[in-house]
């Protein structure tokens, strides 16, 4: 049973689990699948735990564990992730003082920095710097990890602004450099016009050059864990790249479909005869997330990318996906096992594109798709496999 105090402390972006458990059970606790919030499924999940055996630990240990949990949270968010907060209860159902301290600290931090947390998504760059949290369950290795003022993590907030979280608290007057935010880096759609330190009313001194964004911290930095800079306007952030791009042969041409979290965007499709390009636009201003290339010619393999446009900003190209207009063929295909998505192939001339899904091809519960043709007498089939960098969930592609 959750206490009213715990319910008041925890912010909605965290999943709170309060369970009486042994130490081994807590340390091994992991979400069985990605946690779904609102309209998107996060691709990474981290865990912030406080086992019951830590009741009565020192304030310094409580603080270190809180810092590690917040860093773990930021690490998950920059990958479109979520954080599960696991707090063990005492036998009488209450929280130990250290747990209350942790939850209050997280809540206080979120009160200042939540603009880049609630409803956020990953940016095209995960962050700056080379320091990362050690993997595994949260413990002393994570709590004692040292970050520098060169370490940042990026998110795009629900308001469309870019948020840069410094993984430590810089000193007053410190000079910060963000190499991914230069005007010539091609990561932004327009020049930066505003930089604000969340939780501070100070007017910042900053400058954007061709290679960097440089920020001077104010004279007062009364923060404890990490700080966040709100960078705008929202129009500097390019729309997210369309995902799950997929092409398959139909009687009318090569049909494409893709996914996007954007509601008011339009899309463009580009095509090339080589996976490295150059790509030529064949459709633009598409309101939906499907398109059929009716100009594809049998015998040719094509490579497609999709971009999204919102306002005046366009996303980077999607991953490249191959497509071919199928001709008549003596080849056949078949799914084996309980595949997650039915496979298919398209063949024209001496080219074939195969799409399939599955878990393995070695065990007794095989799951895969294969294409084949019958031979009369002795013979051989020689194929050159070119793996594709794109796939639908649960699929592998080769051409």
C-alpha positions as CSV (number, residue, x, y, z in Angstrom):
1,X,0.0,0.0,0.0
2,X,1.4,3.4,-1.0
3,X,1.5,6.1,1.6
4,X,0.0,9.5,0.8
5,X,3.4,11.1,1.4
6,X,4.9,8.9,-1.4
7,X,2.1,9.7,-3.8
8,X,2.6,13.5,-3.2
9,X,6.3,13.3,-3.8
10,X,6.6,11.3,-7.0
11,X,6.3,13.0,-10.3
12,X,4.2,11.5,-13.1
13,X,7.2,10.8,-15.4
14,X,8.5,8.1,-13.1
15,X,6.9,4.8,-12.5
16,X,6.9,4.2,-8.7
17,X,7.0,0.6,-7.3
18,X,6.8,0.2,-3.5
19,X,7.2,-3.4,-2.6
20,X,8.5,-5.3,0.4
21,X,11.3,-7.5,-0.9
22,X,14.6,-9.0,-0.2
23,X,17.8,-7.3,-1.3
24,X,18.4,-9.9,-4.1
25,X,14.9,-9.4,-5.4
26,X,15.2,-5.6,-5.5
27,X,18.6,-5.7,-7.3
28,X,17.3,-8.1,-9.9
29,X,14.1,-6.1,-10.5
30,X,13.7,-4.9,-14.1
31,X,10.7,-3.9,-16.1
32,X,9.6,-6.8,-18.3
33,X,9.0,-4.5,-21.2
34,X,9.3,-0.8,-22.2
35,X,6.9,1.3,-20.2
36,X,4.3,3.1,-22.4
37,X,3.6,6.8,-21.6
38,X,1.1,8.8,-23.6
39,X,1.5,8.3,-27.4
40,X,4.9,6.7,-27.7
41,X,6.8,3.7,-26.5
42,X,10.1,4.4,-25.0
43,X,13.1,2.4,-26.3
44,X,15.1,2.4,-23.1
45,X,14.2,1.8,-19.5
46,X,16.3,2.5,-16.4
47,X,15.7,1.5,-12.8
48,X,16.3,3.6,-9.7
49,X,16.1,1.3,-6.7
50,X,16.4,1.7,-2.9
51,X,16.4,-1.7,-1.3
52,X,15.0,-2.1,2.2
53,X,18.3,-3.1,3.7
54,X,19.5,0.5,3.2
55,X,17.2,1.8,5.9
56,X,19.3,4.0,8.2
57,X,22.1,4.7,5.7
58,X,24.0,7.9,5.9
59,X,22.8,11.2,4.4
60,X,25.8,11.2,2.1
61,X,24.9,7.8,0.8
62,X,21.3,8.9,0.3
63,X,22.5,11.9,-1.7
64,X,24.9,9.9,-3.8
65,X,22.2,7.4,-4.7
66,X,19.8,10.2,-5.6
67,X,22.4,11.8,-7.9
68,X,23.0,8.4,-9.5
69,X,19.2,7.9,-10.0
70,X,18.8,11.3,-11.6
71,X,21.8,10.7,-13.9
72,X,20.3,7.3,-14.8
73,X,17.0,9.0,-15.6
74,X,18.7,11.5,-18.0
75,X,20.6,8.7,-19.7
76,X,17.4,6.9,-20.4
77,X,15.6,10.0,-21.6
78,X,18.2,11.0,-24.2
79,X,17.4,7.5,-25.8
80,X,13.6,8.1,-25.6
81,X,13.6,6.0,-22.4
82,X,11.8,5.9,-19.1
83,X,12.7,5.3,-15.5
84,X,11.1,3.0,-13.0
85,X,11.6,4.0,-9.3
86,X,11.7,1.0,-7.0
87,X,11.3,1.7,-3.3
88,X,11.1,-1.1,-0.7
89,X,8.7,-0.7,2.2
90,X,9.3,-1.5,5.8
91,X,7.3,-4.4,7.3
92,X,4.7,-1.9,8.6
93,X,4.2,-0.4,5.2
94,X,6.1,2.9,5.8
95,X,9.0,4.3,3.9
96,X,12.4,4.6,5.6
97,X,13.8,8.1,6.0
98,X,16.5,7.6,3.2
99,X,13.7,6.7,0.7
100,X,11.8,9.8,1.6
101,X,14.9,11.9,1.2
102,X,15.5,10.4,-2.3
103,X,12.0,10.9,-3.4
104,X,11.9,14.5,-2.2
105,X,15.2,15.2,-3.9
106,X,14.0,13.8,-7.2
107,X,10.7,15.8,-6.8
108,X,12.6,19.0,-6.1
109,X,14.8,18.5,-9.1
110,X,11.8,17.8,-11.3
111,X,10.1,20.9,-10.1
112,X,12.9,22.9,-11.7
113,X,13.8,20.8,-14.7
114,X,10.6,19.0,-15.8
115,X,10.1,21.2,-18.9
116,X,12.6,18.9,-20.7
117,X,11.2,15.7,-19.2
118,X,7.4,15.6,-19.5
119,X,6.3,14.7,-23.0
120,X,9.9,14.9,-24.2
121,X,11.6,13.0,-27.0
122,X,15.2,12.3,-28.0
123,X,17.1,14.8,-30.2
124,X,19.3,13.9,-33.2
125,X,22.3,13.9,-30.8
126,X,22.2,12.1,-27.5
127,X,24.6,14.5,-25.8
128,X,28.2,15.8,-25.4
129,X,31.2,14.3,-23.6
130,X,32.6,10.8,-23.2
131,X,31.6,10.0,-19.6
132,X,28.7,7.6,-19.2
133,X,27.2,5.8,-16.2
134,X,28.5,2.3,-15.6
135,X,26.0,-0.4,-16.6
136,X,24.2,-2.6,-14.1
137,X,22.0,-2.1,-11.0
138,X,22.4,1.2,-9.3
139,X,25.1,1.1,-6.6
140,X,28.4,2.7,-5.6
141,X,29.8,2.6,-9.1
142,X,27.0,4.8,-10.4
143,X,26.8,6.9,-7.3
144,X,30.5,7.8,-7.3
145,X,30.7,8.3,-11.1
146,X,32.3,11.7,-11.9
147,X,31.0,13.9,-14.7
148,X,32.5,17.2,-16.0
149,X,31.1,20.4,-17.4
150,X,31.7,18.9,-20.9
151,X,29.1,16.2,-20.3
152,X,25.6,17.1,-21.5
153,X,22.4,15.2,-22.4
154,X,19.8,16.5,-24.8
155,X,16.0,16.2,-25.0
156,X,13.3,18.0,-27.0
157,X,10.5,19.2,-24.7
158,X,6.8,19.0,-25.4
159,X,7.0,22.8,-26.2
160,X,9.5,22.0,-29.0
161,X,12.5,23.7,-27.3
162,X,15.9,22.0,-27.1
163,X,17.0,21.2,-23.5
164,X,20.6,20.6,-22.6
165,X,21.2,18.9,-19.2
166,X,24.7,19.4,-17.8
167,X,25.6,16.3,-15.8
168,X,27.2,18.3,-13.0
169,X,26.8,21.7,-11.5
170,X,29.2,24.2,-13.1
171,X,30.9,26.8,-10.9
172,X,29.6,30.3,-11.0
173,X,31.0,32.1,-14.0
174,X,32.1,28.9,-15.7
175,X,32.4,28.8,-19.5
176,X,30.5,25.9,-21.1
177,X,30.9,24.7,-24.7
178,X,28.4,22.6,-26.6
179,X,30.1,21.4,-29.8
180,X,26.9,20.0,-31.4
181,X,25.2,23.4,-31.5
182,X,27.3,25.4,-34.0
183,X,25.7,27.0,-37.0
184,X,27.7,24.9,-39.4
185,X,27.0,21.5,-37.7
186,X,23.8,21.0,-39.6
187,X,22.0,19.8,-36.5
188,X,19.8,22.9,-36.1
189,X,17.3,24.3,-38.6
190,X,18.0,27.9,-37.7
191,X,20.3,30.1,-35.5
192,X,19.8,30.1,-31.7
193,X,18.1,33.2,-30.4
194,X,17.6,32.4,-26.7
195,X,19.4,30.5,-23.9
196,X,17.9,30.2,-20.4
197,X,19.1,28.4,-17.2
198,X,16.1,26.7,-15.6
199,X,15.7,27.7,-12.0
200,X,17.5,31.0,-12.5
201,X,16.3,34.5,-13.3
202,X,19.8,35.6,-14.4
203,X,20.3,36.8,-17.9
204,X,23.0,34.6,-19.5
205,X,25.9,35.6,-21.6
206,X,26.2,33.3,-24.6
207,X,27.3,33.2,-28.2
208,X,26.8,30.8,-31.1
209,X,29.7,30.3,-33.5
210,X,30.1,28.1,-36.6
211,X,31.4,25.3,-34.4
212,X,29.9,25.7,-30.9
213,X,27.4,27.2,-28.5
214,X,29.3,29.0,-25.7
215,X,27.5,29.8,-22.4
216,X,28.8,31.7,-19.4
217,X,27.2,30.6,-16.1
218,X,25.7,33.3,-13.9
219,X,27.3,34.5,-10.6
220,X,24.9,32.3,-8.6
221,X,24.6,28.6,-9.1
222,X,22.6,27.2,-6.1
223,X,22.0,23.8,-7.5
224,X,22.9,20.3,-6.2
225,X,22.8,17.7,-8.9
226,X,22.7,18.8,-12.5
227,X,21.4,21.9,-14.4
228,X,19.4,22.4,-17.5
229,X,19.6,25.0,-20.3
230,X,16.5,25.8,-22.4
231,X,17.6,26.7,-25.9
232,X,15.3,28.3,-28.5
233,X,13.3,29.1,-30.4
234,X,11.4,25.9,-31.0
235,X,11.9,26.4,-34.8
236,X,15.6,25.5,-34.4
237,X,14.7,21.9,-33.8
238,X,14.3,19.7,-36.9
239,X,11.3,17.3,-36.9
240,X,12.1,13.7,-35.9
241,X,13.1,11.4,-38.7
242,X,10.4,9.0,-39.9
243,X,10.9,5.4,-38.7
244,X,10.0,1.9,-39.7
245,X,10.2,2.7,-43.4
246,X,9.2,-0.3,-45.4
247,X,8.8,-1.0,-49.2
248,X,7.1,-3.9,-50.9
249,X,6.0,-4.8,-54.4
250,X,2.3,-4.4,-55.5
251,X,0.5,-4.6,-58.8
252,X,0.6,-0.8,-59.1
253,X,4.2,-0.3,-58.1
254,X,6.5,-0.2,-55.1
255,X,4.4,0.7,-52.0
256,X,6.1,2.4,-49.1
257,X,4.9,3.0,-45.6
258,X,6.5,4.6,-42.5
259,X,5.8,5.8,-39.0
260,X,6.0,9.2,-37.4
261,X,5.0,10.6,-34.0
262,X,4.2,14.0,-35.7
263,X,0.6,15.0,-36.1
264,X,0.7,18.1,-38.4
265,X,3.7,17.2,-40.5
266,X,3.9,16.5,-44.3
267,X,6.3,13.9,-45.8
268,X,8.5,13.6,-48.9
269,X,9.9,10.5,-50.6
270,X,13.2,10.4,-52.4
271,X,14.6,7.6,-54.6
272,X,18.0,6.5,-55.9
273,X,19.5,3.5,-57.8
274,X,22.4,3.2,-55.3
275,X,22.1,3.0,-51.5
276,X,24.7,5.8,-51.3
277,X,22.6,8.1,-53.5
278,X,22.2,10.7,-55.0
279,X,18.5,10.7,-54.1
280,X,15.9,12.5,-56.2
281,X,12.5,13.6,-54.8
282,X,9.6,11.7,-56.3
283,X,6.8,12.9,-54.0
284,X,6.4,15.8,-51.5
285,X,3.7,17.4,-49.4
286,X,2.2,13.9,-48.4
287,X,-0.2,14.2,-45.5
288,X,-0.4,10.4,-44.9
289,X,2.3,7.9,-44.1
290,X,2.0,5.8,-47.2
291,X,3.0,6.3,-50.9
292,X,3.2,4.1,-54.0
293,X,5.9,4.6,-56.5
294,X,4.1,4.0,-59.8
295,X,7.1,4.9,-61.9
296,X,9.2,2.0,-60.8
297,X,10.4,-0.2,-63.6
298,X,10.6,-4.0,-63.4
299,X,14.2,-5.3,-63.3
300,X,15.6,-2.3,-61.3
301,X,16.2,-2.2,-57.6
302,X,15.5,1.2,-56.0
303,X,16.5,2.7,-52.7
304,X,14.1,5.0,-50.8
305,X,14.3,7.6,-48.0
306,X,11.5,9.5,-46.3
307,X,11.7,13.0,-44.7
308,X,9.2,14.9,-42.5
309,X,8.5,18.6,-42.7
310,X,6.9,20.6,-39.9
311,X,6.6,24.4,-40.4
312,X,9.7,25.4,-42.3
313,X,12.0,22.7,-40.9
314,X,12.7,19.4,-42.5
315,X,13.9,16.2,-40.7
316,X,17.1,14.3,-41.7
317,X,16.6,11.5,-44.2
318,X,15.3,8.2,-42.8
319,X,17.4,5.1,-43.1
320,X,17.6,3.7,-46.6
321,X,15.2,0.9,-47.6
322,X,15.4,-1.2,-50.8
323,X,12.4,-1.8,-53.1
324,X,11.8,-3.7,-56.3
325,X,8.8,-4.1,-58.6
326,X,8.2,-7.9,-58.9
327,X,8.0,-9.6,-62.2
328,X,6.9,-13.1,-63.0
329,X,9.0,-15.7,-61.2
330,X,9.4,-19.4,-60.5
331,X,10.5,-18.6,-57.0
332,X,8.4,-19.3,-53.9
333,X,8.4,-18.1,-50.3
334,X,7.3,-19.5,-46.9
335,X,7.3,-18.5,-43.3
336,X,8.5,-21.1,-40.7
337,X,7.4,-20.9,-37.1
338,X,5.4,-18.3,-35.3
339,X,6.9,-15.3,-36.9
340,X,6.0,-11.8,-35.7
341,X,5.3,-10.5,-39.2
342,X,4.7,-12.3,-42.4
343,X,7.6,-12.3,-44.8
344,X,7.6,-11.7,-48.5
345,X,9.9,-11.4,-51.5
346,X,10.0,-9.6,-54.8
347,X,12.1,-10.7,-57.7
348,X,12.7,-9.0,-61.1
349,X,15.4,-10.2,-63.5
350,X,18.4,-11.3,-61.4
351,X,17.5,-9.2,-58.4
352,X,15.5,-10.2,-55.4
353,X,14.5,-8.4,-52.2
354,X,13.5,-10.6,-49.2
355,X,11.8,-9.3,-46.0
356,X,11.2,-11.6,-43.1
357,X,10.9,-11.8,-39.3
358,X,11.7,-14.3,-36.6
359,X,13.9,-15.1,-33.6
360,X,16.3,-17.8,-34.7
361,X,17.2,-20.3,-37.4
362,X,19.2,-22.8,-35.3
363,X,16.9,-24.2,-32.5
364,X,13.9,-26.4,-32.5
365,X,11.5,-23.5,-32.4
366,X,12.8,-21.8,-35.5
367,X,11.2,-18.6,-36.8
368,X,12.2,-17.2,-40.2
369,X,11.1,-16.6,-43.8
370,X,12.9,-18.1,-46.7
371,X,12.6,-17.8,-50.5
372,X,13.4,-20.8,-52.8
373,X,13.0,-22.2,-56.2
374,X,12.9,-25.8,-57.4
375,X,15.7,-27.3,-59.5
376,X,15.4,-30.2,-61.9
377,X,18.5,-32.3,-61.6
378,X,21.7,-31.1,-60.2
379,X,22.5,-27.4,-59.9
380,X,23.3,-24.5,-57.5
381,X,22.0,-21.0,-56.7
382,X,24.6,-18.3,-55.9
383,X,23.5,-15.1,-54.3
384,X,25.2,-12.0,-53.0
385,X,23.7,-10.7,-49.8
386,X,23.5,-7.0,-49.1
387,X,22.1,-6.5,-45.6
388,X,19.8,-3.6,-45.2
389,X,20.3,-1.0,-42.3
390,X,16.5,-0.6,-41.9
391,X,13.9,-2.9,-40.6
392,X,10.4,-3.0,-39.3
393,X,10.1,-4.2,-35.7
394,X,11.0,-7.8,-35.6
395,X,12.2,-7.9,-39.2
396,X,15.5,-8.4,-41.0
397,X,16.0,-7.3,-44.6
398,X,18.6,-8.2,-47.2
399,X,18.7,-7.5,-50.9
